[in-house]
Amino acid sequence: MKKVLNIKGMHCQNCVKRATKALEELDGVESVNVDLEKELANVNFSGEINEAEIREALKAVDLELVSITEK
């Protein structure tokens, strides 16, 4: 299952690294590709996703989940 996450608060490559690491550590995440300029993350999940877990993982690295859309 592919989803696009709109992430607020990314300003540099360090932010991209933090977002990538936070998302990769979630259960069911197969791959993550974060785009700094568009403030998006393309994420492949192996099953259902838990929006609350994604929101908390990003919040823990000082980023904010704005929305999740289908890809």
N, C-alpha and C positions, 0 to 999 in steps of 0.2 A: 504494500500500500504506500503510495507516494503522497506526501503532503508538503505544502509550502507554508512556512512560518514567517509571519511578518514580525520582526524584532526591533524594538525601539531601544536606543541607547548605545549603539555601536559607533565608535569614532575612529578606531585604529585597528591595525592587524592584531594587536594584543586582545582586543575585544572579540575579534573573529576566533582566535584561539580559545578564549574562555567559553564562548558560545558553543563551539564545536565540541570541546571536551565535555561540557555539561550535558549536551544532547547525546553524545556517544555513550555516556554512562547509564542512560535510561534503558530499562528492559525493553527488548523488542526492536531496538534501533539497529538497522543494518548498515546504513551509511548516512553521512551528513556532508553537505556542501554549503558553506556560508558565503554569501555575497555581501561585502561591506557596503558598496555603493548603493545597492538596492535595498539594503537592510532586510534581506531575506535569507532563509535557510531552506534548502531542499532536503527533505529527510525521507528515507525509505524505512518503513516499519514492517516487521514480520507479522504483525497482528493488529489488534485494536490498540488505539492510543488513549492515553489518559491526559486530557488537557490540563488538569490540575497539577499533575506531576511535571509536565513540561513547563508550566508557568512557574512552579516553585524552583525547578532546576535553574532556569534562567534568572529568576529573582536572586538566587544565591550568588550569582556572579554579576550582580548589579545591572541586569538587563530586563526588559519587559516584553512579554509576549503580547502582541497587539491582536493578531488573528491567525487562524489556521484555515487554509483552503485546500481543496483537492487539486492534484496536478494531473 
